Amino acid sequence: MAGVRFEDVDLLGALSRIVDLHTQHYKEDFDLDKELISKLAVSDRSEDKQLLWMSRPCGTYTLREREVYLEGSHENKVWRFYQEQTNDPVLAYAISLKEVRDGKIFGDLYPLNYREHVERMKKLTCPIGNVAVAFEDGNIITIPYQERRQLMNRLMPEHGAPKTMTYLPENEPELMMILKRERFKRSYHAAAGNLEEYLDKLEKTTLREKLKRAKTVVSTQEVSSHKRGLER
């Protein structure tokens, strides 16, 4: 699990540069990321400070790490999807939010091996037991996860529309122990790195990949043209 961490960095600045290098389409996804990260950075809840983030050729995602480890949650499905269903080159990171300073959000950034991380995560996920639903009238009601849709429909006439849902694991201490252990191992095995050097290397790698793809396109066009010449 040896890795690297970039400590006390301008997170949105760093992520923005990664998006510019790696995400070609749907860059507007990052606008949603910035909004969410800015909101979580000022939250009082410690779990709001621990995030997973991915940059793909077509879009980005910011997810709370806690929910990623809850089997069947939206966050869990998203984090698994691009490993199980696509061959997209994904740049994945763990983020630890620390503080807002001079209008910027600072924290630690950990590059991850996305596909290895997903495989390990799948072995550690915890089942969801209940869901705490915050309704329009301000009431927060806890209901069984498996019956959530049916019960929410029953509660809506009295309490209004659901505003937010919080997944609650069957075994909260187990989930917290898993998260604590994974975060400790990630931090313990990561050496302090230089963000600028990392981004420079990423830029060179990205340029090489673009040149490689361009050569492939040109080569394909030349072969196609040659075949058409033979057919005449």
N, C-alpha and C positions, 0 to 999 in steps of 0.2 A: 504493500500500500504506500510505498515511498512516493512522495509528491512534492509540490511546492505551494507556498501561500504568499500572497501579496498583502502586506499588513498596512492597515490605516491608510487606505487609498481612497481617492474620490471615486466612489463606486459608479455613479451615473456617467461620469466622464469616461471611465474605463470601459464600461459596457457599451457605451455609444460608439467607441472606437472599434470594438469587436463587431458590432452590428454593421458598421461601415465596411469592414473588411470581409465579413462572412455572409451577411444576409443580403441577397440581391432583390428579393421581392417581399412585399408586405412589410416594409420597414416601419409602417405606421403601428404595427404591433408594439413596438418599443415605446410609443407614446403612452400606451396603456400600462406598460411595465413601469415607466417613470412615475406615473400617477399612483400606482399601487405601492411601489417602494417608498415614495415620499410619505404616503399615509402610514405605512407600517413603521417607518423610521421614528415616528413620534408616538407610537403606541406604548402603553404601559405594560403590555403582555410580552413576556420573554420569548414565547414561541413565535411571535410576529417578527422577531429579529433574525430568525434562522430560515433561509430561503434556498431554493434550488432554481437555477436559471439556465435556459438553453437558447442558443442561437442556431437557426437552421438556414439553409438557402432561401426558404420561403417562410419567414416569420420567426417570432420569438415567444417565449413563455416565462412567466415568473410564478412560482408555486411555493406555498409554505411547505417546508420540509416535513412537518408533522403530518399533514394530510397525505403526502406522498406515501407514507408508511402505513396508511390505513387502506386495507384491501377493498377494492371496489369503489373508492372515492373518485370524484372527477379528477383530482390531482394525480392520483395513482394511475388512472387510465391514461392520462395525457403523458406522464413521464415514461410509461411503458410502451406507448404506441409506436414511437419512431424507432425503437429498437426492434420491436416484434414485427411491424408491418411495412417498414420502408428500409431502404439502404441510404437514406439521407446522411450526409456527413454532419454530425451534430457536435457543436462545441458546448460542453456542459460545465457548470460551475456551482459550487456551494458558496453562499454569501452569508456573512455574519455582520449584521448592521450594528454599528457602535454609537454614533452620535451625529447630530447635525451641527456643523461648524461653519460660520461665515456663509450660510446659505447652501452649503454642500453637504451631502451625506457621505460619511466616512465609515469604513469598515474593512473587513478582511475578505479576500477573494481566493477561492481554492479551485483551480482547474481540475476537472474530473475526467476519467476515462468513461464516457457515457455508457457504452455497452456493458462494460464490466460492472459499473455502478448499478445498472438496472438489474442485471443477473443477481447481484448480491442482495439488492433491495427486495426482490421477489421472494427470497428465502426468509426475510425478516418481517414481512408485513403482518399487521394485527387485524383481526376481524372487527368490524363496526358493530357495536351493540345497540346504541341509541343515537338519536339526533336531537339536539336542542334547537327548537324553531322559534325565532323571534318574529312575532306577528305585528301587524300594522297598529294595533291598539297598545303596543308596548309590552304585552305579556310574552314571556319566554316559557315555552312548554316543552318538556322532554317526552319523546315518544319512541317506541321501538323502531329501529331502522328498517326492518323488513316490512313494516306496515305503514311507513311514513306517508306514502301518497294517499292511501285510503283515509288515514286519520287526519291529515291536513285538510282534505276536502270536507271532512265533518266539522272541523274547527273553524274554517274560514267564515261561515255565516256569522259567527259570534265574535271572532277576533280580527277579521279582515285578512288581507293577503299576507303570505309569508314574506318577510323582508330578508332574513338571513337564516342560514342553517349551519350548525356546528356539529361535526361528526364526533361521537363519543365512542371510544373503543370498548370492547368487552372487558379488557383488563388495562386500565390506565397506567398502573405502576410498571407493567411489562413494556408498554409502548415507551414510556419515559426512560426506562433502563436501556432499551435498544437505541434510542436517540442519543442518550448520554454517552453510551459506549462508542457509537459510530462517530460522533463528533470528537470525542477524545482521541480516538485512533487517527482520524483525519488530521487533527492538529499536531499530534505527537510525531507522526511520521512525515510531516511536511516541513521542508527547509524554507527559510525566508528567501524569497526571490526578488528579482528586479523586474518590475512591471514593464518598464520601457523596453528592456531587452526582450521580454516575452512578446510584446506587441510587434516589435521589429521583426522577430522571427516568424510570427504569425503572418505578417504582411508579406514576407518573402515566400512563405509556403503558399499563401493564397495566390500570389502572382504566378508561381510555378504551375499551380493547378489550372489557372486561367489559360496560360500559354499551352499547357498540355491539351486542354479541351479545344482550344482554337486550332491546334495542329491536327487534332483528330477530325474536326469538321472539314478542314481544308483537304486532308487526305481522303476523306469519304467523298467529297465533291469531285476530286481528281479521278478517283476510281469510277465513280458514276459517269463522269464525262468520257472516260476511256471506254467504258462499256457501250455507251451510246455510239461512239465512233466505230466500234467493232460491228454494231448492229446495222450500220448503214451499208 
